[in-house]
């Protein structure tokens, strides 16, 4: 995958199309793909990825679209939530002495 990505970048494209970029690769290669993609978009390019699972792309993409029967049925921004985890000291300072549920965010 890295060699094909490098070859694609040699032509100075406006758009990169990546088909299942994280399928069957190791973590180091996934990190390279993320870094190259981020650098490419920072330079004004666009990256279009396909995946059978949106969760594999949510760390890379800023929008997710879904196709059904050849039509775009959903197009939405990726919402990145951080877990609402607080230390005991912070909860005490905030007056959170009552036990309650802490909600952890995730990609929707």
C-alpha atoms as one frame of an Amber mdcrd trajectory, in Angstrom:
protein
   0.000   0.000   0.000   2.795   2.446   0.834   4.444   1.950  -2.567   1.151
   2.521  -4.401   0.492   5.620  -2.305   3.943   6.998  -3.127   3.415   6.277
  -6.836   0.059   8.053  -6.781   1.573  11.124  -5.122   4.290  11.411  -7.784
   1.732  12.669 -10.305   0.732  15.623  -8.039  -2.985  14.773  -7.996  -5.790
  16.956  -6.640  -7.635  13.928  -5.217  -6.386  10.643  -3.772  -8.784   7.690
  -3.907  -7.964   5.014  -1.338  -9.864   1.721  -1.414  -9.980   0.107   2.048
  -6.727   1.806   3.107  -6.549   0.157   6.543  -7.527  -3.359   5.516  -4.874
  -5.984   6.266  -2.025  -3.646   7.191   0.033  -3.253  10.325  -0.122  -0.319
  12.716   3.040   1.329  11.364   1.641   1.319   7.825  -1.681   2.718   9.086
   0.225   5.538  10.786   2.035   6.300   7.511  -1.264   6.414   5.599  -2.773
   8.780   8.188   0.259  11.075   8.136   0.456  11.192   4.341  -3.290  11.800
   4.043  -3.221  14.625   6.579  -0.250  16.233   4.848  -1.952  15.889   1.478
  -5.150  17.578   2.674  -3.171  20.281   4.505  -1.663  21.111   1.119  -5.110
  21.571  -0.421  -5.749  18.059  -1.745  -8.752  15.856  -1.059  -8.761  12.202
  -0.014 -11.669   9.924  -0.873 -11.661   6.584   0.969 -13.858   3.528   0.748
 -14.454   1.153   3.621 -16.938  -1.476   4.643 -16.944   0.026   8.149 -17.107
   3.758   8.835 -15.388   3.337  12.191 -12.098   2.516  10.472 -12.174   5.864
   8.671 -13.467   8.127  11.421  -9.949   8.728  12.729  -8.865   9.966   9.298
 -11.871  11.634   7.717 -13.714  14.816   8.543 -16.874  13.718   6.684 -18.464
  10.295   6.141 -20.791   9.450   3.278 -22.775   6.289   2.706 -23.812   4.844
  -0.619 -26.788   2.593  -1.305 -27.742   1.418  -4.773 -25.208   3.806  -6.294
 -26.658   6.871  -4.585 -25.254   8.989  -1.782 -27.737   8.469   1.043 -25.853
  10.051   3.948 -23.169  12.692   4.139 -22.257  13.993   7.562 -19.343  15.466
   9.459 -17.501  13.135  11.800 -18.164  14.061  15.396 -15.204  13.484  17.631
 -16.079  13.290  21.300 -13.687  13.049  24.172 -14.631  10.929  27.170 -16.065
  12.947  30.024 -13.771  11.402  32.608 -12.855  13.467  35.628 -10.683  12.781
  38.607 -12.231  12.505  42.077 -10.635  15.799  43.050 -12.132  17.606  40.056
 -15.574  16.109  40.753 -15.310  17.169  44.403 -14.285  20.716  43.441 -17.187
  20.873  41.017 -19.603  19.777  43.754 -20.327  16.434  42.148 -20.745  14.546
  45.394 -23.855  12.732  44.182 -23.256   9.452  42.381 -24.392   9.505  38.804
 -23.680   8.164  35.370 -20.670   9.446  33.506 -21.304   9.460  29.822 -18.437
   8.623  27.528 -18.525  10.024  24.031 -17.800   8.126  20.864 -18.140   8.572
  17.155 -21.751   8.624  16.089
